[in-house]
Amino acid sequence: MGSSRDYQAEGIVLRHSVIGERDKIVTLFTPDEGKFSAVARGARRPGSSLGPSVEMLTYGRFQCVRRRALDLITQATILDSFSNLKADLWRMSCGLYACELVDSSTVDGAPNRPLFEFLLEALMEIDRVGCDDNVLRFFELRLLEHIGFRPSLGCCVSCGSSLRPVENSLSATMGGALCPDCARSCPDAKALSVSALKVLRFWLGCRLDVARRVKMGTALSCELEEHGYRFVRNVLQRDIKSRAWLVRLRSEALLTSTSEASTIPRWFEAE
Amino acid sequence: MSITAEPIARLVQALGKLPGMGPKSAQRLAYHLLLSPDAEIEELAASLLSLKGSLVFCSQCFNVADSDPCSICADPQRDRTVICIVERPSDIPPLERTGKLDGLYHVLHGCLRPARGIGPDDIRIRELLPRLRSGEVKEVILATNPTVEGETTAMYIRQLVEPLGIKVTKLARGLPYGAELEYADEMTLGQAINSRQEF
């Protein structure tokens, strides 16, 4: 019979670190408990029943015991190991980027069920279909929304006037779009094309599987990438380390054309 | 005034910096050493002092050794057409104990950890390529850990090695000896099914 200290949590393993010779400290992101860390004893031992369940990018059900310091994971069942995602370098790197974004944008013990469901949906989509630039940009945009920093794209965030179909600007510090007049007095305002504004507005109201169908050229994709990361960087106030890895993989894929990243058509698509 | 004598406090502080060693364990070890015979302490001190001074990285495989090249790279009986890639020097002894590998090694000294900013330039991947371009190597065995980061490293190296026309293999994943099927997770079991062999 379980004691009141026992509890069960479904969650995604965001990261882990090594403790002692055989143990791991696992950081889980769960819908009800939020983000928390727990010890998985013996998880590094070959043949440990906990080992595969507490590996990064795993969705599982974890039986835990509350303790004064870190909780203890006593049993775990894998609900989805995202095996396709883990069998592909590009997909796995995108999954790690998504997990690092969530890890960086959440604090311990603050539940955020919509964000959890969004991360799970994104990992399932990457596992099932793959990951392209649209998925990454959509994930960044909607992550901002889920943590309360949804970019304001309806009207100028400075003067409140409606945005006309001309080249406007986007400011990460102001939190949204600026009309051409207000952009002149905003030092971090960057040009926002009409197409980019349309795509961002569309993405704020659609699902991931729909968002990935948007066709765009390299210039527009690069513009959205620049805006997206500037927003994320401004909100999180730190660099996302796995982004450098994605950039590297993408550039090397152009040279070797052997990785899964090279199968992403848009990066090779002429404008 | 400090409650603990200065030499003990210094030893506890030094031991506490070792991986997996908490302050309590460090203190326990320090008092154990205090009560140990002088000869044992001297031997320990001498081995610690010689650790850095007498060991070198093998310039070929980057294993930690007492000579360059290391005993494995210098052994003319080893199969030079096979290179087994491992994450750490400590991965070599268990592989050697199997008696199944008679090729050479390449020690990466870590693995790719994108979320911690550890990329290919931070481990010894670049040093692998000249060895492979010599034309002597016919097979690369990837023996990285079966973790997300180990797999990331293995897949990245495969991407670099395959265009050179060298066969790339990876250690099989599956059920450990003595395990019970009932308690195996779906990932391990799935890989065991995929890697099944004719019996």
Boltz contact constraints between the chains, C-beta under 6 A:
constraints:
  - contact:
      token1: [A, 20]
      token2: [B, 20]
      max_distance: 6.0
  - contact:
      token1: [A, 46]
      token2: [B, 176]
      max_distance: 6.0
  - contact:
      token1: [A, 47]
      token2: [B, 176]
      max_distance: 6.0
  - contact:
      token1: [A, 47]
      token2: [B, 179]
      max_distance: 6.0
  - contact:
      token1: [A, 49]
      token2: [B, 183]
      max_distance: 6.0
  - contact:
      token1: [A, 52]
      token2: [B, 185]
      max_distance: 6.0
  - contact:
      token1: [A, 52]
      token2: [B, 187]
      max_distance: 6.0
  - contact:
      token1: [A, 52]
      token2: [B, 188]
      max_distance: 6.0
  - contact:
      token1: [A, 55]
      token2: [B, 147]
      max_distance: 6.0
  - contact:
      token1: [A, 55]
      token2: [B, 148]
      max_distance: 6.0
  - contact:
      token1: [A, 56]
      token2: [B, 148]
      max_distance: 6.0
  - contact:
      token1: [A, 57]
      token2: [B, 148]
      max_distance: 6.0
  - contact:
      token1: [A, 78]
      token2: [B, 185]
      max_distance: 6.0
  - contact:
      token1: [A, 78]
      token2: [B, 186]
      max_distance: 6.0
  - contact:
      token1: [A, 81]
      token2: [B, 187]
      max_distance: 6.0
  - contact:
      token1: [A, 89]
      token2: [B, 155]
      max_distance: 6.0
  - contact:
      token1: [A, 92]
      token2: [B, 152]
      max_distance: 6.0
  - contact:
      token1: [A, 96]
      token2: [B, 114]
      max_distance: 6.0
  - contact:
      token1: [A, 96]
      token2: [B, 115]
      max_distance: 6.0
  - contact:
      token1: [A, 100]
      token2: [B, 115]
      max_distance: 6.0
  - contact:
      token1: [A, 241]
      token2: [B, 115]
      max_distance: 6.0
  - contact:
      token1: [A, 241]
      token2: [B, 117]
      max_distance: 6.0
  - contact:
      token1: [A, 242]
      token2: [B, 114]
      max_distance: 6.0
  - contact:
      token1: [A, 242]
      token2: [B, 115]
      max_distance: 6.0
  - contact:
      token1: [A, 245]
      token2: [B, 114]
      max_distance: 6.0
  - contact:
      token1: [A, 245]
      token2: [B, 119]
      max_distance: 6.0
  - contact:
      token1: [A, 258]
      token2: [B, 159]
      max_distance: 6.0
  - contact:
      token1: [A, 258]
      token2: [B, 162]
      max_distance: 6.0
  - contact:
      token1: [A, 259]
      token2: [B, 159]
      max_distance: 6.0
